Amino acid sequence: MPSYRFAMFFVVFFLFLTHGCTDVLGPNNRDAAPTEVVERADANEPTPSPEEVHHSEEIALPEEKISQDAPLPEKITPEIPAEAETPPPPSKEVFSPNQTLRFALDLSNGKFAYSIQKDAQALIADASLGLLLDGESGLIGNFELERVTQTAVDTSWNPVWGQHATIQDKHNESIFFLRETTGEKRALKLVVRVFNDAVAFRYQIEGKAPGQTIRISDELTSFKIVKQGTAWSIPLSFDTNEKLYTKGSLTDVQDANTPITFRLDDGKHMAIHEADLENYAGFSLKKENGALKVTLPPADKASPTVKVVGQTPFETPWRVILVTNSAAGLVESTTILNLNDPCVICTTNTNWITPRKYVGIWWEIHKGISLWKDGPNAAATTNNAKRYIDFASRAGLPGFLAEGWNIGWDGGSMDFLKANSQFDLQEVVRYGKSKQPPVNFIAHMETNADVAGLERQLDSALDLYQSLGIDTIKTGYVGDIPKYHHASQGMVTHYQEVLKKAATRKIMVNVHEPIKPTGMRRKYPNLMSGEGARGMEYNAWSAGNPPSHTLTLPFTRILGGPLDYTPGIFYIKWSPQRLPDSPFSGSPMGVVHTTRARQLALYVLLFSGVQMVTDLPEHYNAGPGQGFAPEFAFIREVPVTWDETKVLTAQIGEYAVIARRSGNRWFLGAGTDTTPRTLSVPLSFLGSGTFVAKIFADGAGADVNNNPEPVSVTERDVTAAETLGITMAGSGGQAIIFTPK
């Protein structure tokens, strides 16, 4: 009796000859066989060719032995695959590259909202999205998701200057293509990027057609934080950020400017801000329905309904939520910069952009011993300028600022081309350049809120400065600007236009009374610094800034960009007799609420591309007629641009230790609030080898109220294996230079 296998082969062969293989194996053979093979193949292998498929079919007969008693099947019926499944809908989630941060878009039941999770725990939930438009219905919901494009990015770039020599940009991006299901069925894109330390999103408005004018009357973006915690914030204002930060419960915040920073009860830290602020209004926050909602200043004070005007296609700035495991992560983050456009002025040589320290005729005016205005007590005179320039050159400080140098400080219109009667602009510039090392003049351009006046003169003034070799300007916008709030769309455009025009003449810019920084220095690296915070001048004529203030700024205001705080006061309690006609004659005589050692540390704690050496020249001497005080060496040596930045330990507003590397040297700045502290700091950041640590610490008996100026200067050898004890008096600090031995 022949075997079953032989009988099966005979039957198949006979039917093949009489009916053909298609009838035997079934009508779906050519589709079924490849499906079977692909299922067996590795998912990464290519789809087999028809020849390979047929070969597979031929060897696909069963090899196992079958009982001879088994009945012969009447017919061989191959498995017919089911119809292809409907592809899943596009994902509404975006994860960080390390999978710890998650953004989720919610379009259910007509909603337009989002949520954010960190380590699978909710941080922000059911937070609204959308835009209200003047003259037409808003883009607020009833969207369907047409498609999603996804991109993973992992690149790096080198800034012209900053806190890091190289910056990695690693994120996942999803663009959600949305269309209304009702009404005009307009299109809207929501672009989302998720980094390992942040979530960012922006709107791209398509409109009905390209070139359509749109008027945004409100933005519905909100941040509904579902965790408890602590907040550091300044109150909402469209015109100033010069306020002290308030520390309080997260839930008690009613309004705020950004950046606003949070420490959640589980130890995580968050900050809300924006990036790439162009052709839009800077946003503040106001509490509505349990969430912090975006609020915008009007485009024109006379027409408060419309906030932003644009042409389609039109995009908003990025709305950014930083999320880190510690306060250190906020400072070390580069997300704000990564969300800005690459440099647009780097197609030619940028060696004219030179971060620097500078001195200036400034502190003496705020202390009331001289005046901005022309006259017998004018601060900006040619002779006084030369005195400061002599000091700057002797100290190796390459910049000199003279506030009050030009016409207009007596209450008239500011003239940025003509000097006051006692100031010879050409001679001052020439004298500075003749010194070895040279000292470059910084042209002060205070508008006194007359923005239109500056715009009329801007090209001519910049041309003059360029012809004289002036490579830096300091602009100012004190006062109530007609038509515009400082944070309005019109002023955002103005500030950027100044940067553009200055760049074409190779001029750097330091902006006071600015819009908040949002990373624009990546696109225009001639933006060296800005104010936009309560600075040193408040210590001259008010109750002053508490020591916690400069321990809060790195984790709040400076998250957006560099700050020209103007540190370096040595005569902490200097209280000179004020002039009767000083604008500060009726104000209380202020004092600096830190020790001198803390003033040294501020050059590391507070990041800026230009750093002022603020005190009067003679105050940096060891005594009358003597040379520089030993501790002045730190200010002379500390750089202002860095290759690497690390926060070694910090609690916002209480203490901070920050180390920054320039070349092969590290510089450390530490500070404490009113509590005396000793912090143990591992030196593992140093790397291999032995370093000489030159330590500038609070001296014996240092006391902020009674004896704030003693500084101890010592040296010792250290290695990365050691832990250094940093001892500080109340309101004190410490500064250290680590040099390879």
Buried (B, 14 or more C-beta within 10 A) or exposed (E): EEEBBEEBEEBBEEBBEEEEEEEBBBEBBBEBBBBBBBEEBEEEEEEBEEEBBBEBBEEEEEEEEEEEEEEEEEEEEBEEEEEEEEEEEBBBBBBBBEEBBBBBBBBEEEBBBBBBBBEEEBBBBBBBBBBBBBEBEBBBBBBEBEEBEEEEEEEEBEBBBBBBBEBBBBBBBBBBBBBBEEEEEBBBBBBBBBBBBBBBBBBBBBBEEEEBEBBBBBBBBBBBBBBEBBBBBBBBBBBBBBEBBBBEEBEEBEBBBBBBBBBBEEEBBBBBBBBBBBBBBBBBBBBEEEBBBBBBBBBBBEEEEBBBBBEBBBBBBBBBBBBBBBBBBBBBBBBBBBBBEEBEBBEEEBEEBBBBBBBBBBBBBBBBBBBBBBEEBBBBBBEBBBBBBBBBBBBEBBBBBBBBBBBBBEEEEBBBEBBBEBBBBEEBBEBBBEBEEBBBBBBBBBBBBBBEBBBEBBEEBBEBBBEBEBBBBBBBBEBEBEBBBBBBBBBBEBBBEBBEBBBEBBBBBBBBBBBBBBBBBBBBBBBBBBBBBBBBBBBBBBEBBBBBBBBBBBBBBBBBBBBBBBBBBBBBBBEEEBBEEBBBEEBEBBBBBBBBBBBBBBBBBBBBBBBBBBBBBEBBBEEEEEEBBEBBBBBBBBBBBBBBBBBBBBBBBBBBBBBBBBEEBBBBBBBBBBEBBEBEBEBEBBEEEEBBBBBBBBBEEBBBEEBBBBBBBEEEEBBBEBEBEBBBBBBBBBBBBBBBE
